Structure formats: C-alpha cells, structure tokens
Amino acid sequence: MTDRIASLRAQCGGPRDGALLRATLANALLAGNDTASAIAELRRALEFDPDYSAAWKQLGKILIESGDSVAAIDAYQHGIAAAQRRGDKQAEKEMTVFLRRLASR
C-alpha cells in the first residue's frame, strides 16, 4: 500500500495533478488508516474541482467517522449544492439522506 501512496504522491504537482488524483490518493490513504491525510487530500481535490460531488460525499463520510459532525454537515451541504449544479441526482439524494441522519442525532 505504501508503494501505491508513494506513486500517487509522486504525481502530485505534476501535469496529471487534479481532483481525481487527489481523491484516489485519499482512498489509498484511508485504506492505510491515515484519516487525517485522506481528509487533507479530499480538501485538495475540492480545490481543483469544487463541484466534485463524490469527493464531498466521501469527505462527509470520513468526517462523521472521525467524530466531526459539524464539518460533515458542512461537507454534505456543499456536496448537495455541487450535485445540484452538476445534475447528479443520485449523489444529491444520498447526501440529503446522510445530512438528515446527522440532523436527527
């Protein structure tokens, strides 16, 4: 797993750097139980593409798991807006459900 993370990190800052690379790196970091770095990479992915609804959804999920409900709510709200702008109805529905669950806690 560390080889994969190293390979992905080596591409950061280069011509292939972007939202997808950063989200892929975040998933690899999660698999290696590096939650803080995964959150940071998802935030970088969203700097490249603020309308990347899958990254918002993943960020919200990780934030919930790490105990930061306030930040998760913010991520889901941004993610729902991004999904609406992109017409991504499925992501919008999923994040709306996750947001309702958080609000009912």
N, C-alpha and C positions, 0 to 999 in steps of 0.2 A: 504494500500500500504506500509506503514512503517513496518508492520509486515513481509511482503514478503521481503523487503530490509534487515531487521534485520536478517531474516532467511538465506538469501543468504550470507550476510556478515559473519555470524557465521561459514559458511562452508569454507570461505577463509582461506588459510594457512593450511588447513587440507588435508586429503588424496583425497578428491574429488575436490580440487582446480585445476583449469586449464582454458584453453581458453573458453570452453563452459560455465562454471560457471561465469566467468568474463563478457562474452558477455550477459548472461542472467541478471546479476546484472546491467549492463549498460542499458539494456532495461527497467528494473524496475525503475532505477534512472531517465531515460528520461520520463517515464510515470509520475513521481513525479516532473517533471520540474527541475531536478538537472543536468543541461547540463555539467557543469564543472566536476562533479564526474563521469558522464557517459563517458566523453572523457577519463578521467584517467583510468577507468576500461577497456575500449576498448584497450587502450595502454598496459595495463597489460595482457589482453587476447593475444595480439600480441607478448608479450614477451614469453608466453607459446608456441604459435604456429605462427611464422611469415608468414606462408602460409595460414592462415585462411582468405580466400578472403571475406567472408561475413562480418567479423569484419572490414576489410579495407574499404569495401563499406559503412558500417554503420558509421564508423569514418569520412569518407569523407563527407557524407551527413550532419552529425552533425556539422562538421567544417564549411561547407558552411552556414548552418542555423545560426551559431554563428558569421558569418562575417569574418572568417579566410580563405580566398580563397587560400592563399599561402600554408597553411598547408593542405588544402583539395586537392590541386593539388598533393602535395607530397604523401598524403594517397592514392589517386587514382593511381598514378604511381606505388607505391609499391603493391597496390592491383592487378593491371593488371599483374604485374610480378608474383605475388603469384598465381593468377588464371591460368596463362600460365604454371607454374610449376606443378600445380595440374590437369591441363586439364579441368578446369572449364570454359568452353566456354561461358556459359550464363553470369556469373559474369564478365568475361573479356569484353564481348560486352557491358554490362550495364555500367561498369566503364569507358570504352572508350567513350561512348556517354556523360556521365557526365563530363568527362575531356574535351571533345570538347566544350561542352556548356560553361564551365568555361573559356576556352581559347578565346572564341568569345565575352566575356563580355567586 
